[in-house]
Amino acid sequence: MALLIIIAGGSIRINDAGESCPDWPKCFGTYGFDVSPEEQGQYWEENPDEIDSRGEFHRYTVFEIFLEWVHRLLVGIIAIPIIANFFISRKRIETYGKSNYYSSIFIGIMLVIQAAAGATTVFFDNADWTVALHLSLACIFSASIIWQYLLMRVKEGVSWTFLSTSKQFIEENKKRFDAIAGSVLFLLILGAWVSSTAGGQYNQSCSVGFPDGWPKCNGSILPSMDGPGVLIQMIHRIGALVIGFILLASIIKVKKDNEDSPESDIFVKYMYHTGQLWLLNLLIGASYLIFAKAGDFPEWLSLLHLVGGVSCFLVSLVCPFMIRLSSLSTNINSAEE
């Protein structure tokens, strides 16, 4: 459900529906989405301070309003199992431990913060920094759910091989795995910056088509950085290449340093998966520019690019999670007492 909420948020962006509900938690003063153009005009007259960046004469379609409405609805629905998760974790604290209980608290707090971030994007008319913040928090929220699940399975006595990882391997690679996950998250934030700055117009700052739009930028490998749009585009592109290099170098390093250690296989496997998703998402991002025409972008590829980026981040977290679970598994029972 958390991933579905992220996809719904991406759908809002690609349909330029991020400002289709000017108030929060209501939408044009109602709790529904079927708001006619006349009703929208009346709302602007009564609430001139909430007129968004498109002006008082812009009218949203019912579909655009529905996208924002259903996104908010999903957040309300997911609150039910999140609250239940808290009470169940507290009730079964003797079985699953304090770490599991604290995780349920953190997940609940993140949901509240997410709702506040969503309200902030509305109040600031989808400013680029609010979109990046909202997406980042959504990824952390999703990751925390995965973390609690893994904690629960460890307490149930699951026999995962990585739980017996040596202390030496943990000390040598913990920071490396953390850096990879952090880098992928940073790239995701850069992507949100590109897609939301100037109403998404910076997407076409490097032109479109092959090769002028990609891999070149305005027909040049080293384009002029006069305009802010080109600068943001190039930062995102260079960031993607740097992170790809970090992934490749890390895979080679871990594999080389642990050739005689079978425990490294599972970590290398997930590093490979992270690299594969990075490469796939790089190609999706390139396709978005290659198949675009001036003023007409294949926005479904933009949504797919978002899903790919989030998936890459969540998979990149598997190694840091496994490292920490291995450290916890040897003394988790004593730590919970």
Contacts in CASP RR format, 6 or more apart in sequence:
PFRMAT RR
TARGET T0000
AUTHOR 0000-0000-0000
METHOD contacts of the structure
MODEL  1
MALLIIIAGGSIRINDAGESCPDWPKCFGTYGFDVSPEEQGQYWEENPDE
IDSRGEFHRYTVFEIFLEWVHRLLVGIIAIPIIANFFISRKRIETYGKSN
YYSSIFIGIMLVIQAAAGATTVFFDNADWTVALHLSLACIFSASIIWQYL
LMRVKEGVSWTFLSTSKQFIEENKKRFDAIAGSVLFLLILGAWVSSTAGG
QYNQSCSVGFPDGWPKCNGSILPSMDGPGVLIQMIHRIGALVIGFILLAS
IIKVKKDNEDSPESDIFVKYMYHTGQLWLLNLLIGASYLIFAKAGDFPEW
LSLLHLVGGVSCFLVSLVCPFMIRLSSLSTNINSAEE
1 74 0 8 1.000
1 77 0 8 1.000
1 78 0 8 1.000
1 81 0 8 1.000
2 78 0 8 1.000
2 138 0 8 1.000
2 141 0 8 1.000
2 142 0 8 1.000
2 145 0 8 1.000
3 142 0 8 1.000
3 310 0 8 1.000
4 74 0 8 1.000
5 71 0 8 1.000
5 74 0 8 1.000
5 75 0 8 1.000
5 78 0 8 1.000
5 138 0 8 1.000
6 135 0 8 1.000
6 138 0 8 1.000
6 139 0 8 1.000
6 142 0 8 1.000
6 306 0 8 1.000
6 307 0 8 1.000
6 310 0 8 1.000
7 303 0 8 1.000
7 306 0 8 1.000
7 307 0 8 1.000
8 67 0 8 1.000
8 70 0 8 1.000
8 71 0 8 1.000
8 74 0 8 1.000
9 67 0 8 1.000
9 71 0 8 1.000
10 303 0 8 1.000
10 306 0 8 1.000
11 17 0 8 1.000
11 67 0 8 1.000
11 303 0 8 1.000
12 18 0 8 1.000
12 20 0 8 1.000
12 67 0 8 1.000
12 68 0 8 1.000
12 71 0 8 1.000
13 131 0 8 1.000
13 195 0 8 1.000
13 196 0 8 1.000
13 302 0 8 1.000
14 299 0 8 1.000
14 300 0 8 1.000
14 302 0 8 1.000
14 303 0 8 1.000
15 63 0 8 1.000
15 64 0 8 1.000
15 67 0 8 1.000
15 299 0 8 1.000
16 64 0 8 1.000
16 199 0 8 1.000
17 60 0 8 1.000
17 63 0 8 1.000
17 64 0 8 1.000
17 65 0 8 1.000
17 67 0 8 1.000
17 68 0 8 1.000
18 68 0 8 1.000
18 121 0 8 1.000
18 126 0 8 1.000
19 52 0 8 1.000
19 53 0 8 1.000
19 54 0 8 1.000
19 122 0 8 1.000
19 125 0 8 1.000
19 126 0 8 1.000
20 27 0 8 1.000
20 60 0 8 1.000
20 64 0 8 1.000
20 65 0 8 1.000
20 67 0 8 1.000
20 68 0 8 1.000
21 27 0 8 1.000
21 28 0 8 1.000
21 65 0 8 1.000
21 68 0 8 1.000
21 69 0 8 1.000
21 72 0 8 1.000
21 122 0 8 1.000
22 28 0 8 1.000
22 43 0 8 1.000
22 47 0 8 1.000
22 50 0 8 1.000
22 51 0 8 1.000
22 52 0 8 1.000
22 122 0 8 1.000
23 29 0 8 1.000
23 47 0 8 1.000
23 50 0 8 1.000
23 122 0 8 1.000
24 72 0 8 1.000
24 118 0 8 1.000
24 119 0 8 1.000
24 122 0 8 1.000
24 123 0 8 1.000
25 72 0 8 1.000
25 119 0 8 1.000
27 33 0 8 1.000
27 35 0 8 1.000
27 65 0 8 1.000
27 68 0 8 1.000
27 69 0 8 1.000
27 72 0 8 1.000
28 35 0 8 1.000
28 39 0 8 1.000
28 40 0 8 1.000
28 43 0 8 1.000
28 65 0 8 1.000
29 43 0 8 1.000
32 69 0 8 1.000
33 62 0 8 1.000
33 65 0 8 1.000
33 66 0 8 1.000
33 68 0 8 1.000
33 69 0 8 1.000
33 70 0 8 1.000
34 62 0 8 1.000
34 65 0 8 1.000
35 43 0 8 1.000
35 60 0 8 1.000
35 62 0 8 1.000
35 65 0 8 1.000
37 59 0 8 1.000
40 59 0 8 1.000
40 60 0 8 1.000
41 56 0 8 1.000
41 59 0 8 1.000
43 50 0 8 1.000
44 50 0 8 1.000
44 51 0 8 1.000
44 56 0 8 1.000
48 56 0 8 1.000
52 58 0 8 1.000
52 125 0 8 1.000
53 125 0 8 1.000
53 126 0 8 1.000
75 111 0 8 1.000
75 114 0 8 1.000
75 115 0 8 1.000
78 111 0 8 1.000
79 111 0 8 1.000
82 107 0 8 1.000
82 108 0 8 1.000
82 111 0 8 1.000
83 108 0 8 1.000
85 104 0 8 1.000
85 107 0 8 1.000
85 148 0 8 1.000
86 104 0 8 1.000
86 105 0 8 1.000
86 107 0 8 1.000
86 108 0 8 1.000
88 104 0 8 1.000
89 96 0 8 1.000
89 100 0 8 1.000
89 101 0 8 1.000
89 103 0 8 1.000
89 104 0 8 1.000
89 148 0 8 1.000
90 101 0 8 1.000
90 104 0 8 1.000
93 100 0 8 1.000
93 101 0 8 1.000
95 155 0 8 1.000
96 151 0 8 1.000
96 152 0 8 1.000
96 155 0 8 1.000
97 155 0 8 1.000
97 336 0 8 1.000
98 336 0 8 1.000
99 151 0 8 1.000
99 328 0 8 1.000
99 332 0 8 1.000
99 335 0 8 1.000
99 336 0 8 1.000
100 148 0 8 1.000
100 151 0 8 1.000
100 152 0 8 1.000
100 155 0 8 1.000
103 144 0 8 1.000
103 147 0 8 1.000
103 148 0 8 1.000
103 151 0 8 1.000
104 148 0 8 1.000
106 144 0 8 1.000
107 141 0 8 1.000
107 144 0 8 1.000
107 145 0 8 1.000
107 148 0 8 1.000
110 137 0 8 1.000
110 140 0 8 1.000
110 141 0 8 1.000
110 144 0 8 1.000
111 141 0 8 1.000
113 137 0 8 1.000
114 134 0 8 1.000
114 137 0 8 1.000
114 138 0 8 1.000
114 141 0 8 1.000
117 130 0 8 1.000
117 133 0 8 1.000
117 134 0 8 1.000
117 137 0 8 1.000
118 130 0 8 1.000
118 134 0 8 1.000
120 130 0 8 1.000
120 133 0 8 1.000
120 134 0 8 1.000
121 127 0 8 1.000
121 130 0 8 1.000
121 131 0 8 1.000
121 134 0 8 1.000
124 130 0 8 1.000
126 196 0 8 1.000
126 199 0 8 1.000
127 196 0 8 1.000
128 192 0 8 1.000
128 193 0 8 1.000
128 196 0 8 1.000
128 197 0 8 1.000
128 198 0 8 1.000
131 192 0 8 1.000
131 193 0 8 1.000
131 195 0 8 1.000
131 196 0 8 1.000
132 189 0 8 1.000
132 191 0 8 1.000
132 192 0 8 1.000
132 193 0 8 1.000
132 196 0 8 1.000
135 188 0 8 1.000
135 189 0 8 1.000
135 192 0 8 1.000
136 185 0 8 1.000
136 188 0 8 1.000
136 189 0 8 1.000
136 192 0 8 1.000
138 310 0 8 1.000
139 185 0 8 1.000
139 188 0 8 1.000
139 310 0 8 1.000
139 313 0 8 1.000
139 314 0 8 1.000
142 310 0 8 1.000
142 314 0 8 1.000
143 313 0 8 1.000
143 314 0 8 1.000
143 317 0 8 1.000
146 314 0 8 1.000
146 317 0 8 1.000
146 321 0 8 1.000
147 321 0 8 1.000
150 321 0 8 1.000
150 325 0 8 1.000
151 325 0 8 1.000
151 328 0 8 1.000
153 160 0 8 1.000
154 160 0 8 1.000
154 163 0 8 1.000
154 325 0 8 1.000
154 328 0 8 1.000
154 329 0 8 1.000
154 332 0 8 1.000
155 332 0 8 1.000
160 322 0 8 1.000
160 325 0 8 1.000
161 263 0 8 1.000
161 266 0 8 1.000
162 263 0 8 1.000
162 266 0 8 1.000
162 267 0 8 1.000
162 322 0 8 1.000
162 325 0 8 1.000
162 326 0 8 1.000
163 325 0 8 1.000
163 326 0 8 1.000
163 329 0 8 1.000
164 263 0 8 1.000
164 326 0 8 1.000
164 329 0 8 1.000
165 263 0 8 1.000
165 322 0 8 1.000
165 323 0 8 1.000
165 326 0 8 1.000
166 261 0 8 1.000
166 263 0 8 1.000
169 258 0 8 1.000
169 261 0 8 1.000
169 263 0 8 1.000
169 264 0 8 1.000
170 323 0 8 1.000
170 326 0 8 1.000
170 327 0 8 1.000
172 257 0 8 1.000
173 254 0 8 1.000
173 267 0 8 1.000
173 319 0 8 1.000
173 323 0 8 1.000
174 320 0 8 1.000
174 323 0 8 1.000
176 250 0 8 1.000
176 253 0 8 1.000
176 254 0 8 1.000
177 267 0 8 1.000
177 319 0 8 1.000
177 320 0 8 1.000
177 323 0 8 1.000
178 320 0 8 1.000
179 246 0 8 1.000
180 246 0 8 1.000
180 247 0 8 1.000
180 250 0 8 1.000
180 271 0 8 1.000
180 274 0 8 1.000
180 316 0 8 1.000
180 319 0 8 1.000
181 313 0 8 1.000
181 316 0 8 1.000
181 317 0 8 1.000
181 319 0 8 1.000
181 320 0 8 1.000
182 316 0 8 1.000
183 242 0 8 1.000
183 243 0 8 1.000
183 246 0 8 1.000
184 243 0 8 1.000
184 274 0 8 1.000
184 278 0 8 1.000
184 309 0 8 1.000
184 312 0 8 1.000
184 313 0 8 1.000
184 316 0 8 1.000
185 313 0 8 1.000
186 243 0 8 1.000
187 236 0 8 1.000
187 239 0 8 1.000
187 240 0 8 1.000
187 243 0 8 1.000
187 309 0 8 1.000
188 309 0 8 1.000
188 310 0 8 1.000
188 312 0 8 1.000
188 313 0 8 1.000
190 235 0 8 1.000
190 236 0 8 1.000
190 239 0 8 1.000
191 236 0 8 1.000
193 232 0 8 1.000
193 236 0 8 1.000
194 200 0 8 1.000
194 202 0 8 1.000
194 203 0 8 1.000
194 232 0 8 1.000
194 233 0 8 1.000
194 236 0 8 1.000
195 203 0 8 1.000
195 302 0 8 1.000
197 228 0 8 1.000
197 229 0 8 1.000
197 232 0 8 1.000
198 228 0 8 1.000
198 229 0 8 1.000
202 228 0 8 1.000
202 229 0 8 1.000
202 232 0 8 1.000
202 233 0 8 1.000
203 288 0 8 1.000
203 289 0 8 1.000
203 297 0 8 1.000
203 302 0 8 1.000
204 292 0 8 1.000
204 294 0 8 1.000
204 295 0 8 1.000
204 297 0 8 1.000
205 217 0 8 1.000
205 227 0 8 1.000
205 229 0 8 1.000
205 230 0 8 1.000
205 232 0 8 1.000
205 233 0 8 1.000
206 213 0 8 1.000
206 214 0 8 1.000
206 216 0 8 1.000
206 217 0 8 1.000
206 218 0 8 1.000
206 223 0 8 1.000
206 230 0 8 1.000
206 233 0 8 1.000
206 234 0 8 1.000
206 289 0 8 1.000
207 213 0 8 1.000
207 217 0 8 1.000
207 218 0 8 1.000
207 219 0 8 1.000
208 289 0 8 1.000
208 290 0 8 1.000
208 292 0 8 1.000
208 293 0 8 1.000
208 294 0 8 1.000
208 297 0 8 1.000
209 289 0 8 1.000
209 290 0 8 1.000
209 291 0 8 1.000
209 292 0 8 1.000
210 290 0 8 1.000
211 219 0 8 1.000
212 218 0 8 1.000
212 219 0 8 1.000
213 219 0 8 1.000
213 289 0 8 1.000
213 290 0 8 1.000
214 285 0 8 1.000
214 286 0 8 1.000
214 289 0 8 1.000
214 290 0 8 1.000
215 221 0 8 1.000
215 286 0 8 1.000
216 223 0 8 1.000
217 223 0 8 1.000
217 230 0 8 1.000
217 233 0 8 1.000
217 234 0 8 1.000
217 237 0 8 1.000
218 224 0 8 1.000
218 230 0 8 1.000
223 230 0 8 1.000
223 234 0 8 1.000
224 230 0 8 1.000
225 231 0 8 1.000
225 234 0 8 1.000
240 278 0 8 1.000
240 282 0 8 1.000
243 278 0 8 1.000
244 275 0 8 1.000
244 278 0 8 1.000
247 271 0 8 1.000
247 274 0 8 1.000
247 275 0 8 1.000
247 278 0 8 1.000
248 275 0 8 1.000
250 271 0 8 1.000
251 268 0 8 1.000
251 271 0 8 1.000
251 272 0 8 1.000
251 275 0 8 1.000
254 264 0 8 1.000
254 267 0 8 1.000
254 268 0 8 1.000
254 271 0 8 1.000
255 264 0 8 1.000
255 268 0 8 1.000
258 264 0 8 1.000
266 322 0 8 1.000
267 319 0 8 1.000
267 322 0 8 1.000
270 315 0 8 1.000
270 318 0 8 1.000
270 319 0 8 1.000
270 322 0 8 1.000
271 319 0 8 1.000
273 315 0 8 1.000
273 318 0 8 1.000
274 312 0 8 1.000
274 315 0 8 1.000
274 316 0 8 1.000
274 319 0 8 1.000
275 312 0 8 1.000
277 308 0 8 1.000
277 309 0 8 1.000
277 311 0 8 1.000
277 312 0 8 1.000
277 315 0 8 1.000
278 312 0 8 1.000
280 308 0 8 1.000
281 305 0 8 1.000
281 308 0 8 1.000
281 309 0 8 1.000
281 312 0 8 1.000
284 301 0 8 1.000
284 304 0 8 1.000
284 305 0 8 1.000
284 308 0 8 1.000
285 301 0 8 1.000
285 305 0 8 1.000
287 298 0 8 1.000
287 301 0 8 1.000
288 297 0 8 1.000
288 298 0 8 1.000
288 301 0 8 1.000
288 302 0 8 1.000
288 305 0 8 1.000
291 298 0 8 1.000
291 301 0 8 1.000
292 298 0 8 1.000
328 335 0 8 1.000
END
